[in-house]
Amino acid sequence: MEKSDRKKVGIMTTITIYRNKRNKNKYIEVHNDGYYHNSVKQYMQWKKDHNGNQLAKPIRNETGDRVLHRWKKANLMELLEDYELITA
């Protein structure tokens, strides 16, 4: 079978963003690869400075080691109890 005969199967990764219910500056990105693998990245984001003035560009600080970590669905669902959906 030649390369031109092979079908490309494209599974699209979806990224869903959640915000913490208690700390509005804390976010989680959940990357789903189209199968059952969920990877999580956590970050803090500020849209206003310490005086309450709107920033031109939000400041985003990624927490931890800045690597996507895989989570089992049961553990991820427990984590997301403290978060609300922002984008799907």
Buried (B, 14 or more C-beta within 10 A) or exposed (E): EEEEEEEEEEEEEEEBBBBBEEEEBBBBBBBBEEEEBBBBBBBBBEEEEEEEEEEEEEEEEBEEEEEEEEBEEEEBEEBBEEBEEEEE
